[in-house]
């Protein structure tokens, strides 16, 4: 089994079957935090509920990878209110360390609550700078998607996420309910 950290320098890659085993280990860590339970409306939470039962099977994992690739295409059917999204994985060698999603545009709900970029670092790899490095590495991808600036949000109690956003150039705009809203200029990346 691969331990978090792998050995190779971490990098953002398209979702890949090469980290299947480590991905499953990471999902077990997330589930231990109750991710994927009803009420977890994060992208990761929805993915666990929708696909998690079949991730251990190679065909089920391949179907999930195909779903992620399709979700980045404008023409892919999706539920009302959802927009195309590019998912990238933060990996070191064959070790899955985290995931990041770049939504291609804002909707009224994303403007208020979700933002354009969301990310998760597996619990055993936290507090090592992965979230900051992953977000920094994602900014050129967002710029390539035509996003000159990106909105990120976090709960007002999530000090770690706020620090990550600020380290990556996030400028605080306001607080709406329990959500803090920050903008990052992708040209600064």
C-alpha positions as CSV (number, residue, x, y, z in Angstrom):
1,X,0.0,0.0,0.0
2,X,1.1,3.5,-0.7
3,X,1.3,5.9,2.2
4,X,0.4,9.6,1.8
5,X,3.3,11.5,0.4
6,X,4.4,8.8,-2.1
7,X,7.9,9.9,-3.0
8,X,7.6,11.8,-6.3
9,X,6.8,15.5,-6.1
10,X,3.0,16.0,-6.0
11,X,1.3,17.2,-9.1
12,X,-2.2,17.8,-10.5
13,X,-3.2,15.2,-13.0
14,X,-6.4,14.1,-14.8
15,X,-8.2,11.4,-12.7
16,X,-6.4,8.1,-13.4
17,X,-6.7,4.4,-12.6
18,X,-3.0,4.5,-11.7
19,X,-3.9,5.6,-8.2
20,X,-6.9,3.3,-7.8
21,X,-5.7,1.5,-4.6
22,X,-4.6,4.7,-2.9
23,X,-7.8,6.5,-3.9
24,X,-9.8,3.7,-2.1
25,X,-7.6,4.2,1.0
26,X,-8.2,7.9,0.9
27,X,-12.0,7.4,0.5
28,X,-11.9,5.2,3.6
29,X,-10.3,8.1,5.5
30,X,-12.9,10.5,4.2
31,X,-15.7,8.2,5.2
32,X,-14.3,7.9,8.7
33,X,-15.0,11.6,8.9
34,X,-18.6,11.0,7.8
35,X,-18.1,12.3,4.3
36,X,-20.7,11.0,1.9
37,X,-23.4,10.9,4.4
38,X,-26.9,12.4,3.6
39,X,-26.5,16.1,3.9
40,X,-22.9,16.2,2.7
41,X,-23.6,18.3,-0.5
42,X,-19.9,18.7,-1.4
43,X,-18.8,17.3,-4.7
44,X,-16.9,14.5,-2.8
45,X,-19.9,13.7,-0.7
46,X,-22.2,13.4,-3.8
47,X,-19.6,11.3,-5.6
48,X,-19.3,8.9,-2.6
49,X,-23.0,8.4,-2.5
50,X,-23.4,8.1,-6.3
51,X,-20.4,6.0,-7.2
52,X,-18.7,4.7,-4.1
53,X,-20.4,1.3,-3.9
54,X,-18.6,0.4,-7.2
55,X,-15.3,2.1,-6.8
56,X,-13.6,-1.1,-5.6
57,X,-14.4,-2.8,-9.0
58,X,-12.2,-1.9,-11.9
59,X,-15.2,-1.4,-14.2
60,X,-17.0,0.7,-11.6
61,X,-13.9,2.9,-11.1
62,X,-13.5,3.2,-14.9
63,X,-17.1,4.3,-15.1
64,X,-16.4,7.0,-12.5
65,X,-13.3,8.2,-14.4
66,X,-15.4,8.4,-17.6
67,X,-18.1,10.4,-15.7
68,X,-15.5,12.9,-14.5
69,X,-14.1,13.3,-18.0
70,X,-17.6,13.8,-19.4
71,X,-18.5,16.4,-16.7
72,X,-15.9,18.8,-18.1
73,X,-17.7,18.9,-21.4
74,X,-20.4,21.5,-22.0
75,X,-22.6,19.2,-23.9
76,X,-22.8,16.6,-21.2
77,X,-26.3,16.4,-19.7
78,X,-26.4,17.4,-16.0
79,X,-29.0,18.3,-13.4
80,X,-30.5,21.8,-13.5
81,X,-28.2,24.3,-11.8
82,X,-25.0,22.3,-12.3
83,X,-22.3,23.5,-14.6
84,X,-19.3,21.8,-16.4
85,X,-16.5,21.0,-14.0
86,X,-12.9,19.9,-14.5
87,X,-11.7,17.6,-11.7
88,X,-8.0,17.2,-11.1
89,X,-6.2,14.9,-8.6
90,X,-3.2,15.8,-6.5
91,X,-0.9,12.7,-6.6
92,X,2.6,11.8,-5.7
93,X,3.7,8.7,-7.7
94,X,0.9,6.2,-7.2
95,X,-0.4,8.0,-4.1
96,X,-3.7,9.9,-4.2
97,X,-3.4,12.9,-1.9
98,X,-6.4,15.0,-2.8
99,X,-8.8,16.3,-5.4
100,X,-9.7,19.6,-6.8
101,X,-12.6,20.7,-9.0
102,X,-12.8,23.8,-11.1
103,X,-16.4,24.8,-12.1
104,X,-16.4,26.5,-15.5
105,X,-18.8,29.3,-14.5
106,X,-20.8,30.7,-11.7
107,X,-24.5,30.2,-11.1
108,X,-26.5,32.3,-8.5
109,X,-26.0,29.5,-6.0
110,X,-22.3,29.1,-6.6
111,X,-21.9,32.9,-6.4
112,X,-23.5,32.8,-2.9
113,X,-22.2,29.5,-1.5
114,X,-20.0,27.2,-3.6
115,X,-17.6,29.3,-5.6
116,X,-15.6,28.1,-8.6
117,X,-13.0,25.9,-7.0
118,X,-13.4,23.2,-4.3
119,X,-10.8,20.9,-3.0
120,X,-10.2,18.1,-0.5
121,X,-7.0,16.7,1.0
122,X,-7.1,13.2,2.4
123,X,-7.0,13.3,6.2
124,X,-3.6,11.5,6.5
125,X,-2.0,14.1,4.2
126,X,-3.3,17.3,5.8
127,X,-1.1,19.9,7.5
128,X,1.7,19.4,5.0
129,X,1.0,22.2,2.6
130,X,-0.8,20.1,0.0
131,X,-4.0,22.2,-0.1
132,X,-2.0,25.4,-0.8
133,X,0.2,23.8,-3.4
134,X,-2.7,22.1,-5.1
135,X,-4.7,25.3,-5.3
136,X,-1.7,27.3,-6.6
137,X,-1.2,24.6,-9.3
138,X,-4.9,24.8,-10.3
139,X,-4.9,28.5,-11.0
140,X,-3.2,28.2,-14.5
141,X,-5.8,25.5,-15.3
142,X,-8.6,27.9,-14.3
143,X,-7.0,30.6,-16.5
144,X,-6.8,28.1,-19.4
145,X,-10.6,27.6,-19.0
146,X,-11.1,31.4,-19.5
147,X,-11.5,32.3,-15.9
148,X,-9.6,35.6,-15.2
149,X,-10.5,35.4,-11.5
150,X,-12.0,32.6,-9.4
151,X,-14.3,32.7,-6.4
152,X,-13.5,30.5,-3.5
153,X,-15.7,30.1,-0.4
154,X,-15.2,28.5,3.0
155,X,-17.1,28.3,6.3
156,X,-16.3,31.1,8.6
157,X,-15.1,28.5,11.2
158,X,-12.6,26.8,8.7
159,X,-9.5,28.7,9.6
160,X,-7.2,26.3,7.7
161,X,-9.1,26.7,4.4
162,X,-9.2,30.5,4.9
163,X,-5.4,30.5,5.3
164,X,-4.9,28.3,2.1
165,X,-7.1,30.7,0.1
166,X,-5.2,33.8,1.4
167,X,-1.8,32.2,0.8
168,X,-2.8,31.7,-2.8
169,X,-3.8,35.4,-3.3
170,X,-7.4,35.3,-2.1
171,X,-8.8,38.7,-1.4
172,X,-11.7,38.7,1.0
173,X,-14.9,40.2,-0.5
174,X,-17.6,39.5,2.2
175,X,-19.4,37.1,4.4
176,X,-22.8,35.7,3.4
177,X,-24.3,33.7,6.2
178,X,-21.6,31.3,7.4
179,X,-19.7,31.5,4.1
180,X,-16.6,33.7,3.6
181,X,-16.1,34.7,0.0
182,X,-12.6,35.4,-1.6
183,X,-11.5,36.2,-5.2
184,X,-8.2,35.1,-6.7
185,X,-6.8,36.6,-9.8
186,X,-5.6,33.7,-12.0
187,X,-3.1,35.9,-13.9
188,X,-1.0,36.1,-10.7
189,X,-0.5,32.4,-10.8
